[in-house]
């Protein structure tokens, strides 16, 4: 149930909010919801595969957060905003 709530909050936040930092945090919420599911099913089935996969997801999420923050810094330097509505990929 907790995983469903976190996943739903993440998806709603990604759809509703247009701030790049908020979208990045919502992606992290979605990944954490998946981790909770992996851990819960791993414990339920008595298998360690879900826990190992959750560790891999955590490392990928850390790399994704670092890359996302780098993109945010570059975006602020170039466009002086983190609002996704004001940023166009096509213009230079």
ABEGO torsion letter per residue (X at the ends): XAAAAAAAAAAAAAAABABAAAAAAAAAAAAAAAAAAAAAAAAAAGBAAAAAAAAAAAAAAAAAAAAAAAAAAAAAAAAGBABAAABBAABX
